[in-house]
């Protein structure tokens, strides 16, 4: 009998609870047709996707991927067959080939198969040093990209297919790439890698991917951690090229960004974030009233952005300028950028209730008087969110606003994130040239507060502490070994000093005891002397006299 809907107790229950919503990201972006029949094939301990599909009113049948499943002929055919989390199954029990044959058998003529399979050559698999990786790839349902392609061509002759690459993996997808939209060296660093707690890896995975992309961008597909493959007899209708999720944000700010070949749009991941979409809509309206050129518009609960493919973003433009014409050219462009915002953005008339007062930041009044406060401070006007088209600045992706925020802070952030994207940029020089140096300390504090307001602390804690690299582990071991040696040295020194002090104390006690003994002997000798005995009556009467005088 086929087991269905079986849920196993998870040893990492706390971790899984914190990140459970991320598991939905594997499919919650895909444009399933309404009223669809869906067959889900997976392992017996994964029900998150099942719950999501049922919440969208799809008719879902869930089967456990095992040999008994192959004998099922009574379940009919489906609009979609979703296959995921099958790498834990031993190939000798049921192979990927058998699973795909079964899926094809139960796929409607115009139906679609979505299969997620981990890459045996994925960076995560090659990089992981955790004990749970002990089972070999030969035993698990893990394949190379060419293996998957060969199986598709073998089983689905004349079918169409499309590859998606979820990062970091199928378990906790944060971003999806395709062959039409591969990651950049700069962007890969922003795609947060999430590991289970206590996982030990050899190196930071993002850094490995960055070096790989620098060598050859097309290598990414070969070394991606997971393949999500869309298979259909009909031509692939899905035009999605890229998807990203705000997983690290608090629920009220979590959006997903979807890019097709013609448009880009943002939408809330859940109802909790619908209010944030409304805030972005207001930001767009404020900027348009200020005659700021915008590439965004609000429509039916989404924020749409005009897709610009012919131009590079302003940050890349500036980096090119630095390489061609030096830092002076960058400074001139940033001054032009600042002047544009200074002229167009509405100034605040209330400098007593600014963003500093709102968040309890003490700002020197002399310093504060040198700032120019913007009434509706939309502060994400950074170079990465800007294009220069026909010598004009066009902005997009303006999510964040604080009332009465300094224009100088907006420019500071633009420079700060430019420096983060390219280590050749001298940010200190730019701060100095834009007269921002004296503001840096208070602006750093403000930026920290604004980021803390947005980010999900629990997810960030998992991200920061969930894994340790082998190098870091070794460095930690060396550190503690050295620390232990230092402490042992200090301990031995203290013990030596203690012994020395005890000896000195013993000698002093002996000396004092000898002194007391000598004094006692002298007192005894004096008491036994002839003169002491003769003067005894005088001492008696002298005592009596003194007592009477004292009354």
N, C-alpha and C positions, 0 to 999 in steps of 0.2 A: 504493500500500500504506500502511496506517495505521501510523504509528510508535507504539510502545508502550515504556514503561519507559526512555525515553531520559533520561539525566542529563547536564546541561551543567556545565562547570566554572564556578564562581562566583567573580567577582573579589573578593567580600567573604567568602571562605571562613572566615577566622578569626571574623568577626562571626557568620556563620551557624552555625558550630559551637557558639559560646557560647549562642546563643538557639534552637537547633534544636528543643529540647523544647517551646518555647512554641508552635510552629506546630501541634502536635497539639491544642492547646486549642480550635481551631476546631470540632472534633467530638467530643473525648474525654469530653464531658459528656452527649452526646445518648444517650437510651435506645434504642439499636438493638435490635431483636428478635434473639434468638439464632439462629444458623445462617442468617443472612440472605445473600442474593445482592445484591452492591453493584456498581453501575456508577459509576466515578469519571471525570469529564471535567475536564481541567485543561490547563495548559501543559506543555511538555516538560522543564522544569527543576525541577519540584516533585514529590518522591516521599515526603516525610515523612508525609503523611496515608495514603498507600498502605501504607507500612511499618507504621503504627499499626493500620490496619484488618486487615491480614494477621496481625499479632501477636495479635489477638482472635479469630482463626480464622474470620473472615468470608470468603466466596468473593468475591474482588474482581477485576474486569476494569477496566483502566485505559486510557482512550483520550485521545489528544491532540486538543485542540479545534482543528480545522482542516477545510477543505472536504472533504478525503478521508474524514473521519469520517462525513459525512452519507450516504455511500453504503453504510455498513455495515448489513446487514440480517440478519446471521448470528449475532448475539450474544444473541438472546433477550430476555426481560423480567426485571426486577429488582424486589426489594423496596424498594430505595433507589437513587436516582440523586443523586450528590453532584457539584455543579458549583462550581469555585472557581478563583481566579487566572486569570481570563480577560480582565482589563482590558488586558493587554499586547497582545492581538490586535487588529489593525486591523479595524474594522467592515466595511470593503470586502471582506475575506477571508472572514469568517464573523461574523454578527451574533448578538446575544443572542437575538433572535427565533428564528433557525434552531437555535440550541443548545437552547432550550426546547422547540421542536417535536420535535426529536430525542429529548429526554429523555422527553417525554410518550409518544412512540411506543414507548419501551422501558421504560415504567413498568408494573408489574403493576396490576391493577384496584384492589387495596387498598394499592398502593405509595405511597411518599412521595418527593418531590423536595426536596432541600436545595440552594439556590443562594446563593452568596456573591458579591455584586457591589459594587464600590466606587462611592460616591456622588460624582457630579461636583460637587455642592454641599457636599461634606463639608469640615469645617474644615481637615483635614489637606491636602486638595487646594488649597483657597483660600489656605492659610497657607504652603505650602511654596515656597521660592525656589531649590530645588536644580536643577541643570542637567538631571537626569534627568526633570524634569517638563515638558520642552520639547514633547513630543507633546501635541497638543490633545485635549480631551475628546471633540470631535466625531469624531476619528480612532479613539480608544480605546473599548472597551466599558465606558463609564462612563455612568450614567444618573441622573436625578433620581428621587426616590421616586415621584412621580406617573407617571413613565415606566414604572417597574417595575410599578406597580399596573395601568396600562393594558394592558401586555403580558400580565399574569396574567389579567385579565378577558377579554382577547381570545382567548388560547390555551386557558385553563383555565376555560371557562364552567361555572358552578355548582360549581366546586371551592372548597375551604376553604384559607385561608392564615393564616400568623402571621409577624410580623416580629420578629427579634432584632437588637440593635445591639451588635456587638463593639467594644470600645475597647482599645487605640487604633485597631486596624484588623484586617483578616482575616489579615494576615501574622503578627502577634504579639499575639493576643488576651489581655488581662489580665482583662477583665470583660465580661459580657453583660447588657444591659438589654432590657426589653420595654416595650410600651405600658402594661402593667399595673404595671410597676415601673421608673420612670424615675429617673435620678440626681438627687441633691440638690446644692445649692451646696457644702456642706461635703464630701460624699463624693467629688465629682468630683476634688478635689485629691489624694485618696489613690489614684486610679486612674492608676498610673504610665504615662507616655507614653514609648514606646521608639522612637527613630529610628535609622536606619542611620548609621554614622559619617560625618562631614563634611556631613551634611544641614544646610542653612541654612533656618531658618523665620523668619517675620516676628515672631511673638509666641509666648509660652508657650501651647500649645494648651489646657491645663487651665484657664488663666485666662480664655481666650476662652469656653470652655464654661461656666465659672462665671458670667460676666456674662450669657450667653445664658439660662441657667437662672433667673437672678434676674429677667430680663425676662419669660420665659414658659417654664415647664417643658415644655410641649407642643411647643416649637420644636426640642427635642433630636432627635426623629426625622427632621426635615427636614434637619438639618445633621450628622447622624451620619456618620462616615467610611465605614462599610460597612453594607450590609443583608445579613442572613442570613435568607432567606425559606423557610419550611416550607410545602409545597404538597401537598394530598392531596384525593382525591375524597371520602373519608370525613371526618367531623368531626375536627379536630385533637385527638389524645389527649394530647399532651405538655402537662403542666400547669406546666412550669418557667417561672418569671417572672424569675429572676435567677441568674447564676452568676459567681463570682469565683475567682481563682487566686492562690496565694502564689508568684508567679513570682520575686519578688526575694529569696526565702529560699534557704538552703542546701537541697540535695536531701532531707535527712532531716527537714526541717520543712515541706515543700511540701504544702499541702492545697488542695482545692477546696471552695468553699461553694456549695451549691445551695439555692435557695428556690423552693418551689412555692406554690400558693394555700392549702395547709394546713400545711406544715411547712418547716423549715430543717434541713439536715444538712451535716456536714463529712466528707470521706473523703480518704484519701491519694491523691495524684496518681500515685505509684509505690510499689513495695514498700519502697523506702528509707524512706518516711515512715510506715509502719505502726506503728513503735515510738512515734512521736509521738502517734498516736491512743491508744495504751495509756497514755501519760503523762497525757493529758487525762482519760482514764477515772479514773486515780488521783486527779487533782485534784478531780474531781467528788465522789468518795467522801470525800476529806478534808474538803471544804467541807460536805457533808451531815452528816458526823459532828460538825462544829462548829455544827450547827443554822443554817447559812447557807442561805437559800432559793435553790434552783437551778432554772433553766429547762431544763437540759441533762440528757441521759441517754445512756448507751452502749448500742448494740444492733447486733450483727452487723457489727462492724468500722467502724461509723459513729458519729458523735456527733450526736444529734438534739436540736434546740432547739424548745421550744414557741413557736409563732408568736404574737406579741403585736401585734395590729393596732389595738386600741382605745386603747392608751396610747402616750405618747411616752417616749423614753429619758430617763434622769435628767439627762444633760448638757443636752438641750433644755429639760427642766423647769427647770433652774437658770437658763438664759438667759432664759426667760420670767419667772422670779422676779425676775431683775435688772432687766428692763424694767418690770415692774409695781411691785415693792416695794423695789428698790435692792439694793446690795451687802450690807447687813446681813442681809437675808433669805437670801441665798446662804450667808453665813458660818454662820448658824444651822443650815441644812440640812447643810452639810459637817461641822460639829461633831457633829451627830446621826449622820451617816454614819460618822465616825471612832469615835465611842463604841460604835456597834453592832459594828464590827470588833474593837475593843479588848476588848470583853466576850466575844465568841464565839471568836476565833481563839486557838489554843493557843500559849502563850508558850514561849520557849526557855529552858532552864536552863544552856546553854553559851554564854556571851558572849565566850569566848576564841577560838572557831573560828567566826567569822561569815562572811558573804558578803564582807566586806572582806578578811579574811585569805585567803579562797579565791582572790580575783583580785589579790592583792598591792597592795591600796589601803591607804595609810597614813592611819589615822583617829585624830585626837587622842583620847586616852583620856577626857578630860573631856567631850568632845563625844559620844563613844561611850556613856558612862555615862548620858547624858540620853535615849538611844534605848530603845525597847521592842521587843525582837527576837521575831519570830514563828518558831516551830519549822519549820513547813512553809509557807514564804513564797510563797503564790500571789499574785504581785504585779501581775497585770493586772486587779485589782478597780477599774477606772476607771469614771467616770460613764457613758461611752458603752456600757459592758457591763452596764448596770444599769437596771432599771425600778422605779418606786415604785408598788406596787399595794396598795390598802387600807392605806396608810401603812407598808408594809413594803418592804424592799429585796430585789429578786430579781435574781440574777446569771446570766450566760451567757458562753460563749466564753472560758473560763479555761484557756488553753494553757500558761502559763509558771509555773515554780516554782523557787525557790532556798531552800535550807535556811538558817535563821537570818538572816532579812532584817528590817530595821526596819519596824515599822508606819508610822513617819513617812515612809519611802520610798514606801510604797504610796499614802499620802495625797498626797505630793509629785507622784507620777506622775498621779494623778487630776486634780489642779489643773493640772499642766503641759499635759496633752492637752485639758483644757477650754479653756485659753487659746489653744491652737493652732487650735481649731475656731471661735473667736469673738474677734476683735480688740478687742471692747469690754470684755472681762473683764480686770480689773486683777489679774493673778496675783501681783504683788509684795504687794499689799494682802492677798490671801488667804494667802500664805505667812506674812506677819507676824501675821495674826489667828490662825493655827493654830500659831504658835511654830515655824515651820520655816525661818526666814530663815538661821540659822546653819548649817543642814545643806545648803544649796543647792549649795555648791561640791563637796562630796564626793558628793552625790546625782547631780549632773550627770555626774561621772566614772563612777559606777556604771551609770547609764542608758546611757552611751555604750558601755561594755564589754558590757552585756547585749544591746544592739542589734547590735554587731559579731559577737557569738556566733551570731546568727540569720541575718543577711543574707548574701546571695551577693555577694561583693565584685566579681566580674567583671561581673555584671549591673548592679550599681549604678554601676560605672565607665562602662559603655556608656550607661546612663541619664543620668549626669551629664555625660559628655564627648562623647556621640554626636552632638549637634547644638548649634548656636549660633543664637540669634535674630538677626534683622537688627539690632535695636536694640543687642543685646550686641556684635555685630560692629562696628557703627558706634562704639559706646562704646570698644571695644578699639582701633579704628583711631585715634580721637581721643586715647586714652591714650598709644599708642605715638608718635603725632605730637608730642604735648606732651613725652613723654619724650625723643624724638629732639631736639627743640628745646632742652630743658634740657641734655642731654648735649653737644649742639653748642656751647652757650653755655659749659659747663664746659670743653670741649675748647679753645675759642678763648681762654678765660681762661688755661688752663694753658700754651698755646702762647705767649701774650703774656708770661706770667711767665717762661717758659723763655727767650724771646728777651731779656727784661730781665736775667735772671740770667746769661745767656751774655755779654751786653754788660758787666755788672758784673764778671764773672769775667775777661773780656778786659782790662778796665781795671785790675783788680787785678794781673793777670799783667804788664801793661805797667809798672805802678808798681813791682812787685817787681823786674822785670828792670832797670828804671832805677836802683833802689836798689842792686841787686847791682853794676851797672856803676859807679855812683858809689863804692861801697865798694872795688871792685877798683882804681879810679883812685886812691883815697886810700891803699890799701895799697901800690900801686906807687910813689906819690909819697913815702910814708914810707920805703920800702926804698931809694930813691935819695937820701935826705937825708943830710947830713954827719954828724949825730948817730947815725943808725942804723949807719953804717959804723964810727964810732969805738968803739961799744959792742959790736961783734960778738965780740971775744975774750972779754969778760966773760960773754956769753951762753953761749959754748962751755964755759968752765971751770965755770960754774954748773950746766950740764947734767951734766957729768962728776961733780961733787960730789954731786948729788942721786941719781944712779944708785948710787953707792957707799953712801950713807947708807941706801938702801932695801933693801940686801941683808940 
